[in-house]
Amino acid sequence: MYAVVRTGNKQYRVEEGAVIDVEKLPQAAGDQFDLTDVLMVGDGDKTVIGQPTVDGAKVTVTVVEQWRSKRIIVFRYRQRTKYRSKRGHRQHYTRLHVDAIKA
């Protein structure tokens, strides 16, 4: 069984037991909660597509950890004008473990 959920304005295809990384959520490590924004649920030959979400469907997840990605360097340069700009960025993520899918 699998589901397509939306969190952080992105969509993820999840299965039971999978671990996914999503944009930072306010929960702490070890917290368990439900993702109710389920767009599609599939089980073998049977597929239910929501309009826009599937009624009564939810995905139960547990927060594994909060982490930050590797640093990305943003370097801007204009030739012959002495313009250089260097900035770094580290995105915050939440790692989720999918416990159950209920349709």
Secondary structure as GFF3:
##gff-version 3
##sequence-region A 1 103
A	DSSP	beta_strand	2	7	.	.	.	ID=ss1
A	DSSP	beta_strand	10	15	.	.	.	ID=ss2
A	DSSP	beta_strand	19	23	.	.	.	ID=ss3
A	DSSP	beta_strand	32	35	.	.	.	ID=ss4
A	DSSP	beta_strand	38	43	.	.	.	ID=ss5
A	DSSP	beta_strand	46	49	.	.	.	ID=ss6
A	DSSP	beta_strand	58	68	.	.	.	ID=ss7
A	DSSP	beta_strand	72	78	.	.	.	ID=ss8
A	DSSP	beta_strand	83	89	.	.	.	ID=ss9
A	DSSP	beta_strand	92	102	.	.	.	ID=ss10
###
